[in-house]
Amino acid sequence: MNESTQDQNPENSPAATAAEPMTYGYCSWHRGYSAGIRVIEVVEQGTGPGRVQSACGPCREKHALVPYADRP
């Protein structure tokens, strides 16, 4: 009988420990491109294009910004 020395716990599998995908985009606070962008504010307009403001992780921490998706 061949016993495996690997941990059979699914929580330790590479798929379970992988982080969520990082988004790359424009940070409206430091006005530059960065990874880990999250939407902070959505400005809707009746006519014409709306606007979305996004922030990177360091700017979210520095300015105490709450991502739009995490708001109640």
ZIDAKA-V567773 format. One line per field, one symbol per residue. ss: DSSP state (H for helix, E for strand, C for the rest). phi: phi as a letter, one per 20 degrees, with the letter a starting at -180 (. if undefined). A space follows every 10 residues. Layout:
ss = ???
phi = ???
This chain:
ss = CCCCCCCCCH HHCHHHHCCC CCCEEEECCC CEEEECCEEE EEECCCCCCC EEEEECHHHH HHCCCCCHHH CC
phi = .eeeeffeff fefgffefff feedaeefee lbebemfcfd bddecfcnfe bcdcbegfff ffdledggfe ef
